[in-house]
Amino acid sequence: MSHRPRKFQRISKACDFCNRRSIKCNKNNGPLAPCQNCVDFDVPCTYDRPARRRGARRNASPTASQTTQATPPGATQQLLRDDTIAHGTPGSAPNTIIKSRTSNASWESPNGAPPIAVAGPGDASLIAPWKAFATACQDIIRDLAQVYLEIVYPIFPLFHWPSFSKALDNLDYLHDDGLFASTMAMCALASARARDGALYSTRWGYHQLASPPSEVFWAAAKESIPRDLATAKGTEYMRACAILSIASIQHGQIAVMQQYLGFYHTLATMEGLQDEKFWPKELDPVTVEIRRRLFWSIYTLDVYASIVWGGVIRHREAQSNVRYPGEVVRDEFISKYQTASPEQKGHIGDPMSEDWIYGWNFITDMYRILEHAVDSERKPVNNGVTDVWSLFRPAQAAGSWLMDHVLSMYSALPPKFRETRPVTGDLSHDIFGFQSANIQATLQLLRMVLSPNEDQNVDEKCDVVGQVLSVFSKVPVEYLKAISSPLLHHLAGIGYILGSVMEGSLSEISYQRVRNLLLEMADLLHRLESGLRKSTGTSERLRAQVTRIDEYMLSKRTVQPYTPSVPNPNMQGEMVSPLYQQPNLPSMQTPIPGMAGPIAQFQLPPELLNDWPWPFDESMQEGVYPFAFVK
């Protein structure tokens, strides 16, 4: 006799954990076994909450009823679901990613994910599941910490590594909510950089670090930051917001970067981070060092963001009173209970010091100069208010004089900071290469801010671009890829300069020079973008632009052959684009009919520049270098 299959009934009541998270409670192993979500997150599967009747209460007030009806449908949304972790593996993220109640939540998640609620004081229920997740991911957290040490720490040394490593080993982040937030943020940034091809050490392969993805650690960090920032006290929450702002650049979320940079500045101002006299007197040497590194690291990020994306510099040098880090030069010489002995100390002003922090502080010096350079480039704005800026504005130093002064400072650096040697995989060696590479990048940023103006001719602008590209061609690409997405935004200034050249009057000779610079630029961008998950495709667009302009120029020429100028001889062989030899870029010929020769002036039709990767219009919100290049 055939038996009818037993009909499964709907679970009438979700467990406490699933009820708090507003997620489906799956009893896959029978009604008496824990639900699958509690098994995944290793939490007790309980039913301790009081039972409530369904429907509206008798004699309920009309106001309460209206409030209930006003709740938008779908307020509870799935936080994140990533295909790479849809089927969990041992030691990786659970197979059910947490959902959050999002009523009253307005913070956006990266990459278009739904908004999530952020825990407030006493609401530990939102953080506890993430800590269970972190408990299951202890090994990957340690690996990502090592990745951070290798590719992020040399630029953003936001941790005292001996004490942080000890805290990871002791799982202190499971008991300290602030440390948990900054640890999860660190993992999010390290994972995103690794995914984007920043790894150069042979000890790592991205497949080892791919699961859970960066976005999961991002969500964990985000939910660990109190929604009421007044309750987010201490260095850890400042550090978490700072790291999330850097990770936002990596995720391609510039608005979110500004948001978390704003959170950091709010917390820093409440803590008095900008002035050491406001700091608690009982701070130990490790915390003092971390605060100094944090302040100056995010100061440089703030200046950088104001140059590249606009906005204001929120912590000004003139209003700050924070010493440079490095009074004790090595992390291992600092402890919570005593400082280093006199022979272990270094002096910031000693040019013979060759510890890596000396080069890092030189970069901060250049950003302080950049802050004032941005001020000096300020244009008078006729916006109906009285002009008072001119009353205080000092006589502007010539950009060439200032650049010469900075270069003399650079020439006084120890050789380790002026020669970028190849990577070795040994951090004690490579950390000097990172400082050298970052010094070169910052020098070129300063050069671009100081140089371009309306009085420069084509050759002078091309000199600036050629110098910048020549410098980057000599830096080992491993360092450039480790700096990652921020460097691509940094290089946008070159595109802005070349764009201003292409819009103006050109001659045959000047176009040939600009053409070669565009190909060098495209090649460098291709090398840097090759591993990026959020690639902009700028290199391909530049190449297509050159092809269209070449076709236009070819249609206007006679058949007389003309030999184009060769690429920059300073470019390393491995950095020279194969496009120089590609047949799809036609050889140049001259002259254009009606022109006297290769030095005669002409102007490209505007429609040829419609797909230019960087905006020409200074009113565009996504414009780059608004102070430096719009004059």
N, C-alpha and C positions, 0 to 999 in steps of 0.2 A: 504494500500500500504506500502510495506516495505521501510524503509529509510536506505540508506547506511551510515555506521558510518562516522562521520566527520574525515577527515585525518589531523593528527597533523603535523604541519610543524616544521622543525628544526629551533631553535632560530638562527637568522642570526648574532647577536652580543651579546657577553657576557657583563655583567655589569662590572664596573670598578674594583670592589673587586675581582671577579672571574678571570678577565683578569690579574690582578697583581699576583694572586696566581697560575695562569695556571691550574685552575680546572673547571670542567663542571658546567655550569650555568643552574640550573634546575628551570623552571617556572611551578611549580606544581599547583599553584593556579591561573593561568591565566596570560596573557601577560602583564597586567597592575599592577599586584601584585609584591611585592619584591620577588627575587629569594630565594630558600630555604637556601642557604649558608648565605646570608645576614640576614635572619631571625634567623638562628642558632647563629650567632655571634653578633647579635644585632648591625649591622652597616648599614648606609644608602645604599640603592641600587640605585646607580647613573650611568649615562651614560655621564659623562662630558668630557671624554678624546677626543682628536681630532680624527676624522675619517681618516683612511688611506686606500689607494688603495691596492688591492691584487696584488701579483706578483712583479717582479723586476722593479725597476725604470728605465725609459729611460736614456741612457747615463751613466748608473752606471759603475763604474770602475771595471775592472776584479779582482782587489785585494779584493774589498768589496764582490764581488760575491763568490770568493774562501773562504773568511772568513765565509760567511753564510753557504756555503756547508760543511765547516769543523766542524760545530757544531755537536757533536755526537747525533745520534737519541736516543730518550728516556731520554734526559738530564733533562726533567721535570719528576720527579718521585713522587710517593706518599710517604709522610714522614712516616706515621705510621697508621696502621689500626688494631685495637684491637677488638676481638669479644665481649669483655665485654662491649664495649661502642658503638657497631655498631648501636644500636637503643637507642638514647639518652633518658634520663629521665629528668624531671624538676630538675634543680639544679645540674645536672651532666654535663659531657663533651658533646659538640655538637655531632650530629650524623655524621658529615662530618669532618674528621680530616684534618688539613691543609696540603697542598702540597707546596713544595718549589722549586724554580728554583735552580738547582744545578750546572750550568755551573761555572767552576772555584772553586767549593767547594770541599774540600778534607777531611773535618773532618768526621769521621765515627760516626754513631749512635750506641747505645748499642744494643746487641742482634741481630746484623746483619741487622738492619734497614738501608735503603738507606742513603747516606750522605745528609746533609742539608745545605742550605746557611745561613750564619750568618750575621746579620744586621751590616752595617757599618754606619759611621757618616751621619746623615741626611736621612738614609733609614728607616724612622719610619714605613713604610708600612708593614714591616715584623713583627714588634713588636706589632703594634696596634691590630691585630686580637687576639694575645695571651692575650693581656690585656682585650679584650672583653671576652675571655674564662675565665680569672681569675675573672672577675666581676661576671660571672655566677656561679663561684665555691667558693664564699667567705666563706661559712660555712665549706666546706671541708678543705679549707686552714687553717682556725682557728683550726679545729680539728687536722690536721696534725702538726700544730705548737705545740699543746699540747703534741702530741705523741713524737715529737722531744725533747721537754723539759723533758719528762719522761725517754726516753731510749737512747737518743744520747747526749743531753746536758751534762750529768755528765762526759762523756769522752771527748767530743769536745764542750766546752762551748763558741762557736763562736759568741754568741749574748749577749748583755746586755738586759736581759729579760724584765725588766719594760719598757724600751724605745721601744724595738721591739714589745711588746704586744700593746703598744699605737699606734705605726705605723700601725699595722695590723688593729686595730679598726678604725683608721682614713683613711684606704685604701691609705696610703702614697705610697705604692709600685706601684700604678697605675700612679703616677706622677714622680717617680724617677726610671729611667731605671736600674741603678745599684742595687738599693734595690729590684726591681722586679726580677732581675737575681738571687740574693742570696735567695730571698723568694721562687722562683720556685725550686731552687736547694735544699733548705731545705725540701720542700714538696716531691721532688723526693726521697731523702734519707729516710725520715720518712716513706713514703709509701712503699718503698722496704723493710725496716726493719720490718714493720708491716706485710707485705705479707709473710715474711720468718719466722714468728712465734716469733718475739721478744716481742710482747705485753704480759704483765703480769698483768696489772691492770684490775680489773673486770669492769671498766667503759667503756672499749673498746671491740668491736668485729670487726674482720677484715672485715666482710661484710659491716660495716659502712664506711670503708675507701677504699674499693676495686675499686671504680669508681670515677674519672678517675684513671687509673693505673699509676705506677711510671714513665713509659716511656713517658707519655704525659707531665708531669711536667718537665721531663728531657729535652724534645725537647723545651719546653718554655724557660727554663733557657739557653739552648744552643743558641737559636736564639737571645737571649737578650744580648749576649756578643759580643761586636764589633769585627769584623774580624781583623781589624787593632788594635792590642793590644796596640799600642802607644796612642790610643784614649780612652782606658779603664782605666781612671784615678780614683783613690779613693779606699777606703777600701772595698767597696761593691763588686767590680768586683774580687778583690783578694779572698774575702770570697766565692763568687760564684764558682770560679775555684777550691778552696780548697774543698768545699763540693761535687762538682761533681767528684773530684778524689776519695773521700771516697765512694760515691755512686757507682762508677765504680767497686770497689771491691765487693760490694753487688750484682751488676749485673753480676759478673764473667768476667768482661772485664779488664784484667790486663794491656793490652797495652793502653787502653783508660785512665786507672788510671795514667799511666806514662805520657801520653799526657797532661792531665789536671794538673798534678803535675808540669810539665814543664811550662805550661801557668802561674800557680801561681808563680813559681819562677821568671819567666820573669817579671811579674807585680811587684812582691815584690822588685826585684832588681831595677827596674825603680823608684819605690817609696822610695827606701832607707829603706825598712822595717827592714833590718838586723842591723841598727844602729840608735838609737834614736836621735842622733845629727843631722840626716838628716830629721827628721820629721818636718812638719810645726809647727811653734811656737804657732799658734792660735788654735791648737787642743784642744777640750774640754775633760774633764776627762773621759767621757764615751767612746769616740773614742780612747783615749790613752789605756784604759783598754781592749777594743776590739782588738786593734792592738797587744798588748802583748799576749793576749790569742791566737790570730790567729798565731802569729809567733811561739810560743812554741808548739802549737797543731800540726802544720804542720811540725815543726822540728822533733817531735817524729814520725810522719807518714813517714817522709823522711828516718830517721834511720831505722825504721821498714821495709820499702820497700827495702832498700839496703841490709838488712840481709836476707829477705825472697826471694826476686826475683833478687838480684844482682843490679848492677848499682852503681852510686856514690852518696855520701852525698853532697847535693848542698849548703846548708847553714851550715857551720862548726861552732862549738862553739867558736873556737879561733878567728873567723872573725866576731863575732856577739857582739853587745852591746845593748841588750834589757833586761830590768828588768823583773822579774817574775811578773805575775798578782797577785793581792790580797793585794796591799798596803791598799786599802779599801776592806774589806773582803766580804761584802755582796752587791749584786747588788742594793738592795733597798736603800743603803746608798750613791750611786753614782748618781749625776745628771749632766746635761750638764753645770751647772752654778757654782757648788761648790762641794768641796770634803766633806768627812765626818768629823765629829768632832773628836777630839783626842780620846775620849772614844770609838768611833765606829771603830777605826782603829785597824788592827792587824799587827803583825810584822812577816815577813816570817821566820826569824831565831829563833823565840820564840817556843821552843818545846812544850810549854803548850797550844799553840793555837790549838783549836779543830774545826776550821771552815773547811769545806770540801776542800777549795782551798789549804789548807796546804798539805793534802794528794796528791792532784793533782800535786802540785809542787814537791813533793817527787818522783813521777813517772817521771817527767822531769829530775830530778837529775839522776835517773837510766838510762834514755836514753842517757844522756851525758856520763855516764860511758860506755854504750854500744858503743857509737861512737868511743871512744878510744880503747875499747876492739876489735872492728872490725879492727882498724888500727894495733893493736899488733898481730893480726892473719894473717897479710898480708904475702904472700909467695914471696920469690925472684923469679922473672920471667926472664928467659933467652930469651928476645925478641930482642936482638941486640942493646940495648941502654945501656949507662953507668949507673951503679947502684949508685944513689945518696941517695936513701932512707936510706941506712944503716948509712950514715953520721949523720943523724938527729934522728935516731930511738933510743929512750932511752932504758935502760935495762928493759927487759920485766918482769913485776911483775907476780909471780906465780898465776895461776887462783884460786887456793884454798885460797891463802892469800886475794886476791881481793874479793872473794865471802864471806869470813869471815868478811871482813870490811863492805861490803854492809849489811850483816845480822846484824851486830852491829848497823848500822844506822837504820835498820828496827826495831830492838828491842827497840830503843829509841822513836819510834812513839807513839802517844797517843793510847790507847786501841781501839778506834773507827776505826782505820785504820789497826788493826791487827786481828780483829774478824769480819768475814763476817756474819752478822746476817740475818735471813730470811727476804724476802721482805714483806712490809706491804701495799704498795700502796700509802704511804705518802712520797712524794719526799723529804721533809726535813729530813726524816729518811733514806730513801733508797739511797740518794745521797752519804752517807757515805759508804753504802754497795758496791756501784759501785766503789768508790775509793779503798776500800779494795780488791775487786775482781780484779781490774786492777793492783793493786800493786802486788798481787800474780802472775798474768799472766806475768807481766814484770820481776819479780824475777826469774821465771822459764825460761823465754827467756834468761836472763842473765846467768843462770846456764847452759843452753844448749850451749850458745856461748863459755863460758869459759872452760867447762869440756871436751868435746870429743876431743881426739887426738889419733894418732897412737899408743902411748905408753899405752893407757888404755886397760885393759883386759876386758873380757866379764862381769865379776861381777861388775867392776867399771862402765861400761856403763849401765848395768841394774840398778845399784844403782841410777844413774841420772834419768833414765826413771821412775823408781818406785817412786822416790821422787816427780817428776813432776805430775804423775798421782794421787798420794796420795793427793797432795795439791788441784788439781782440783776436786777431789771427795768430798772435804769438802766445796766447794763453792756452794751455792744454784744455781741450774741449771738456774733459771730465769735470774740471772745476766749474766751467760755465754751465754745464747741464745740472750740476749739483745746486748751483744758485737758482736755476730752474725758472719758473714763470716770471718772477719779478724782473729778471734780466730782459725778457722779451718786451715787457712794457718800457723798460729802460731804453731799449734800442729804438723804440718808436720815435724818439727825438730825431734820430737820423732820417727816418722817413719823412718827418715834418720838414726838415731842412731841404731834402731832395725834392719834396713836393713844391716848396716855394720856388726852387730853381726851375722845375718843369713848367710852372705856371707863367714864368717870365720869359723874356726874350733870350733866345739861344742862338749860337752859331754852330756850324758844323763841328768845329773843334770842341766847343763846350759840351755839345750833345754827346760826342764820343766819350768824353770823360765821365759825364753823368751816367751814361749807359753802362760803362764798366763798373762804376760804383754800385749801380742797381744790381748787377749780377753778383758782385761780391756780397752785397747785403743779402740777396736771396739765398746765396749759398750758406752764409753764416746762419740765417734764420732756419734753413732746412736742417742744418746740423743740430740746432737747439730744439726744434719742434718735433724731431723725428719720433720721440717717445712720449710726447704729451698726449694725455687722454682728451684734453680740451684744446686741441690744436686749432689755431686760427686760420691756417692755410695761407698765411701771408706770403710765404716764399713762392708758392705756386701762383698767387695773384700777381706778384711782382714780375715773375717770368712771363706770364701772359701779357702783362702790360708792356714789357720790352718788345715782345713779338708784335703786338699791334702797332706800336710806334715805329718799329723797323719796317713793317709793311707799308705804313703811311709814307715814311721817308723814301722807301724804294720806289713808290709810285710817283714821287716828285722828282726823281733824279734822272740824269742821262745815263748812258751805259759806261761812262768813264769810270774805271775802277778806282776805289779809294781804300787805303789800308787803315783800319781803325787802330786807335792806340791800344797798347797791350795792357793787360791787367796790372794792378799794383805789384811791382816786383818784390815788395816786402811780404806779400802773401805767401804763406807756407804752401808747398806743393800739395799737401793733403787737403788744404782749405780752398783751393782754386776750383771753381764750379766747373763741372763737365759741360755746362751750357756754352762755354766759350767755343767748344768744338762742335756743338750740335748743329746739324744741317738745317733744323727748322728755324734757326735765327739767321736770316740772310746777311751776306756780307754787305758792308756799307759802301755806297758809291756817292760821288759828288760831281758837279755841284747841283743844287736845285735850280731848275730853269728860272731865269730872271734875276738870279743873284750873281754877284761879282765873284764869289769864291767861298772857300770854307770858313771865312771869318764874317761873312755877311749874316745879319740878324734875321731871325724868323721866329714865329710863335706857333706852338702846337694848338690844334683845335681843342676847345674845352671838352668835347665829347670823348676824346681819347683818354682823358684823365678821370672819367666817371667812376671807374672801378679802383681808384687809388686807395690803398689799404688804410691810409690815415687821413683824417678829415682836413679840409682846407678852411672850412668856415669856423671862425673863432667863436661863434655863438652856439655851436653844437656842444651839448652837455658831455658827450663822450670824447671831446677833444683832448689832446695830450699837450703837456707843457704850456699851459695857458699863460703863465707869467713870462716864461723864458722866450717864447717864440711869437707871441702875439703882441706887436708893438705899434 
